[in-house]
Amino acid sequence: MSHRILAELFHNRVGVLATMHQKQRVMAPILSRELGITVIVPENFDTDRFGTFTRDIKRAGSQVEAARFKALAAIEVTGEAIAFASEGTFGPHPFVPGLSLNREIVIFIDKKHDIEIIGHSACLETNFNSKTVKNIDEAYAFAHSVGFPEHGLVVMVNQQIIKGIATDEQLVEAVTLGLSQSQDGSVHIETDMRAHYNPTRMKNIEKATLDLIGKLNQLCPQCSWPGFDLVERKLGLPCGVCGFPTEMTLAVIYQCKKCGFGEEKLFPDGIETADPARCSYCNP
């Protein structure tokens, strides 16, 4: 049923993908196959104005807001009603010290039907890293530890940023230049996290796109509109020993953005009681 409804809404329509970093390589085949949409990429579309990983341009708003800004700008430029955009973040894992986390979202906006749905993927598989180096050998050691040359690099010194380093020659040239201009005899080198220079990140964008498709296929039980999505988690799963409510999820609430119908589902993780190790009474 979901395929028929999605076909009625989206088949043979054009969707614009807001990217300048070749994200269409992984996103377009999925969107075309699953939704019947013809994906186009606007020419000379500058997504860097919404923020850069090298921090020279601050991100426009939150992660979701930045993605939304991109999509709406693509709609404005092309005049199409459907747009897609993605936005990624990198940083330390919130619970596990020493690990980095890549969060990717993919936003889908359809102005004709007033639909906005967001796919998501959080992944530990990332080469996100940086180092201060004092010579070419240190630069090479760091480069190969993060998957160079398949993954690109960025070299920074003073106010200069050299992006898209993907060959030995480019690396030597950038580091040599940086060292010659450095006041303390070192340069900062980091992974280039732009999608077209980072195949590991590109895989996570693909996963977020698939998550988006999954959410589009979740139809409202009341009106059959796509995007019947999770809006709230209720904590309080009872401890299996004392029955005291824990911080684990007891129920989730799904809601339709079109008709407002909501549905609560108990025990979404497949367990009805929590391990006492997660209980603040049994394990204070």
C-alpha positions as CSV (number, residue, x, y, z in Angstrom):
1,M,0.0,0.0,0.0
2,S,2.8,2.4,0.9
3,H,4.4,2.0,-2.5
4,R,1.1,2.8,-4.3
5,I,0.6,6.0,-2.2
6,L,4.2,7.1,-2.6
7,A,3.9,6.6,-6.4
8,E,0.8,8.7,-6.5
9,L,2.5,11.5,-4.6
10,F,6.0,11.5,-6.1
11,H,6.3,9.4,-9.3
12,N,7.7,11.2,-12.3
13,R,8.3,14.4,-10.4
14,V,11.6,16.3,-10.2
15,G,13.5,16.7,-6.9
16,V,16.4,19.1,-6.5
17,L,19.3,18.0,-4.4
18,A,21.1,20.8,-2.6
19,T,24.7,19.8,-2.9
20,M,28.1,20.9,-4.3
21,H,29.9,17.9,-2.9
22,Q,28.6,15.1,-5.2
23,K,26.2,13.6,-2.7
24,Q,24.0,12.6,-5.6
25,R,26.4,9.7,-6.1
26,V,24.7,7.8,-3.2
27,M,21.4,9.7,-2.8
28,A,20.1,10.0,-6.3
29,P,19.9,6.2,-7.1
30,I,18.0,5.5,-3.8
31,L,15.5,8.4,-4.3
32,S,14.9,7.6,-8.0
33,R,14.4,3.9,-7.3
34,E,12.2,4.2,-4.2
35,L,10.2,7.3,-5.0
36,G,10.3,7.5,-8.8
37,I,11.7,11.0,-8.6
38,T,14.1,12.5,-11.1
39,V,16.9,14.1,-9.1
40,I,18.7,17.2,-10.4
41,V,21.6,19.2,-8.9
42,P,21.5,22.9,-9.4
43,E,24.5,24.4,-11.2
44,N,26.9,26.6,-9.1
45,F,24.9,26.0,-6.0
46,D,27.0,27.2,-3.0
47,T,26.2,25.1,0.1
48,D,29.3,26.4,1.9
49,R,27.4,29.6,2.7
50,F,25.4,27.5,5.2
51,G,28.5,26.5,7.1
52,T,31.8,24.6,6.6
53,F,33.6,21.9,8.5
54,T,36.7,24.0,8.5
55,R,34.9,26.5,10.6
56,D,35.7,29.5,8.4
57,I,32.0,29.9,7.9
58,K,29.7,29.3,10.9
59,R,26.9,26.8,10.4
60,A,23.5,28.5,9.8
61,G,21.5,27.4,12.9
62,S,21.1,23.9,14.1
63,Q,21.9,20.8,12.1
64,V,18.3,20.4,11.0
65,E,17.9,24.2,10.3
66,A,21.0,24.2,8.1
67,A,19.7,21.3,6.1
68,R,16.3,23.0,5.8
69,F,17.9,26.3,4.7
70,K,19.8,24.4,1.9
71,A,16.7,22.6,0.7
72,L,14.5,25.8,0.6
73,A,17.3,27.7,-1.2
74,A,17.4,25.0,-3.8
75,I,13.6,25.3,-4.3
76,E,13.9,29.0,-4.6
77,V,16.7,28.8,-7.2
78,T,15.1,26.1,-9.4
79,G,11.4,26.7,-8.9
80,E,10.9,23.0,-8.2
81,A,8.5,21.9,-5.4
82,I,10.6,19.0,-4.0
83,A,14.1,19.3,-2.5
84,F,16.5,17.2,-0.6
85,A,19.5,18.3,1.5
86,S,21.9,16.7,4.0
87,E,23.9,18.0,6.9
88,G,26.5,16.3,9.0
89,T,28.1,16.8,12.3
90,F,31.2,15.3,13.9
91,G,32.4,15.3,17.5
92,P,33.2,13.2,20.6
93,H,30.7,10.4,21.4
94,P,28.4,11.7,24.2
95,F,28.8,8.5,26.3
96,V,32.1,6.8,25.3
97,P,35.3,8.8,25.8
98,G,37.8,8.6,23.0
99,L,35.3,7.8,20.3
100,S,34.1,10.1,17.5
101,L,30.5,10.2,16.3
102,N,29.2,11.2,12.9
103,R,25.5,12.2,12.7
104,E,24.0,12.7,9.3
105,I,20.5,13.9,8.5
106,V,18.7,14.0,5.2
107,I,15.7,16.3,4.8
108,F,12.9,15.9,2.3
109,I,10.6,18.9,1.6
110,D,7.6,18.8,-0.8
111,K,6.0,22.2,-1.0
112,K,3.1,20.9,-3.1
113,H,1.9,18.5,-0.4
114,D,3.3,20.4,2.6
115,I,5.6,17.5,3.7
116,E,8.8,17.6,5.6
117,I,10.5,14.4,6.7
118,I,14.0,13.8,8.1
119,G,16.1,10.7,7.8
120,H,18.9,10.1,10.3
121,S,22.0,8.0,10.9
122,A,24.5,8.1,13.7
123,C,27.7,6.2,13.1
124,L,31.0,5.5,14.9
125,E,32.6,4.7,11.6
126,T,34.4,7.9,10.9
127,N,38.0,9.0,10.4
128,F,37.3,12.4,11.9
129,N,40.7,13.5,13.4
130,S,43.3,16.2,13.5
131,K,46.9,16.8,14.5
132,T,49.6,19.4,14.7
133,V,52.7,18.3,12.8
134,K,56.2,19.7,12.5
135,N,57.6,17.9,9.4
136,I,56.6,15.9,6.4
137,D,57.1,12.5,8.1
138,E,54.7,13.4,10.8
139,A,52.2,14.6,8.2
140,Y,52.5,11.3,6.3
141,A,52.1,9.3,9.4
142,F,48.9,11.1,10.3
143,A,47.6,11.0,6.7
144,H,47.9,7.3,6.3
145,S,46.3,6.7,9.8
146,V,43.1,8.4,8.5
147,G,42.8,6.6,5.2
148,F,44.7,9.0,2.9
149,P,44.6,9.3,-0.1
150,E,41.2,7.8,-0.5
151,H,40.1,10.3,2.2
152,G,41.2,13.9,1.7
153,L,43.0,16.2,4.0
154,V,43.0,19.9,5.0
155,V,46.1,21.8,6.0
156,M,45.8,25.1,8.0
157,V,48.4,27.7,8.9
158,N,47.8,31.2,10.1
159,Q,44.6,32.3,8.2
160,Q,45.2,30.0,5.2
161,I,43.1,26.9,4.6
162,I,44.1,24.4,2.0
163,K,41.3,21.9,1.3
164,G,40.9,18.8,-0.9
165,I,44.4,17.4,-0.5
166,A,44.2,14.0,-2.1
167,T,47.7,13.2,-3.5
168,D,51.2,12.9,-2.1
169,E,52.3,15.8,-4.1
170,Q,49.5,18.0,-2.8
171,L,50.3,17.0,0.8
172,V,54.0,17.7,0.5
173,E,53.3,21.1,-1.2
174,A,50.7,22.2,1.4
175,V,52.7,21.1,4.4
176,T,55.9,22.6,3.1
177,L,54.1,25.9,2.4
178,G,52.6,25.8,5.8
179,L,55.9,25.2,7.6
180,S,57.6,28.0,5.7
181,Q,54.9,30.4,6.9
182,S,54.5,29.0,10.4
183,Q,55.6,31.1,13.3
184,D,56.1,28.1,15.7
185,G,57.4,25.6,13.1
186,S,54.2,23.6,13.0
187,V,51.0,23.3,10.9
188,H,47.6,22.0,11.7
189,I,46.4,19.1,9.6
190,E,42.9,17.5,9.7
191,T,40.6,15.2,7.8
192,D,38.5,16.7,5.0
193,M,35.0,15.9,6.0
194,R,33.3,17.1,2.9
195,A,31.4,14.1,1.3
196,H,33.2,14.0,-2.0
197,Y,36.6,13.7,-0.1
198,N,35.3,11.3,2.5
199,P,33.9,8.0,1.4
200,T,33.3,6.8,4.9
201,R,31.0,9.8,5.5
202,M,29.4,9.2,2.1
203,K,28.3,5.8,3.3
204,N,26.6,7.3,6.4
205,I,24.8,9.8,4.1
206,E,23.5,6.8,2.2
207,K,22.3,5.2,5.4
208,A,20.4,8.4,6.4
209,T,18.8,8.5,2.9
210,L,17.6,4.9,3.4
211,D,16.2,5.9,6.9
212,L,14.3,8.8,5.1
213,I,12.8,6.3,2.7
214,G,11.8,4.1,5.6
215,K,10.0,7.0,7.3
216,L,8.2,7.9,4.1
217,N,6.9,4.4,4.0
218,Q,5.5,4.7,7.5
219,L,1.9,5.5,6.7
220,C,-0.5,7.1,9.2
221,P,-3.1,4.4,10.3
222,Q,-5.8,7.0,10.2
223,C,-5.3,8.9,6.9
224,S,-2.5,6.9,5.2
225,W,-0.2,9.9,4.8
226,P,3.5,9.2,4.7
227,G,5.9,10.1,7.5
228,F,4.1,8.6,10.6
229,D,7.1,9.3,12.7
230,L,8.4,9.1,16.3
231,V,7.8,12.4,18.1
232,E,8.3,11.5,21.8
233,R,10.0,8.9,24.0
234,K,8.6,8.2,27.5
235,L,11.1,7.1,30.0
236,G,10.2,4.9,33.1
237,L,10.7,1.3,32.1
238,P,10.3,-0.5,35.5
239,C,13.2,-2.3,37.1
240,G,12.9,-6.1,36.9
241,V,13.7,-6.5,40.6
242,C,12.0,-3.6,42.5
243,G,9.7,-2.1,39.9
244,F,11.1,1.4,40.4
245,P,10.9,3.4,37.1
246,T,14.3,3.8,35.4
247,E,15.7,6.1,32.7
248,M,15.1,3.5,30.0
249,T,12.3,3.9,27.4
250,L,8.9,2.7,28.5
251,A,6.9,3.8,25.4
252,V,7.2,5.8,22.2
253,I,4.6,8.1,20.6
254,Y,4.2,8.3,16.8
255,Q,2.2,11.2,15.2
256,C,0.9,12.1,11.8
257,K,1.9,15.6,10.7
258,K,-1.1,15.8,8.4
259,C,-4.1,14.8,10.5
260,G,-2.5,14.8,13.9
261,F,-3.4,11.2,14.8
262,G,-1.1,9.8,17.5
263,E,-0.3,6.3,18.7
264,E,1.6,5.1,21.7
265,K,3.6,1.9,21.6
266,L,4.7,0.3,24.8
267,F,8.1,-1.5,25.2
268,P,9.6,-0.4,21.8
269,D,12.9,-2.1,22.6
270,G,11.3,-5.5,23.1
271,I,11.7,-5.7,26.8
272,E,9.2,-5.1,29.6
273,T,11.5,-4.7,32.5
274,A,14.9,-3.1,33.0
275,D,18.1,-4.7,34.2
276,P,18.6,-3.7,37.9
277,A,22.0,-2.4,36.9
278,R,20.1,0.5,35.2
279,C,18.0,1.2,38.3
280,S,18.9,4.1,40.6
281,Y,17.3,2.4,43.6
282,C,18.9,-1.1,43.1
283,N,22.2,0.3,41.9
284,P,22.5,3.9,43.3
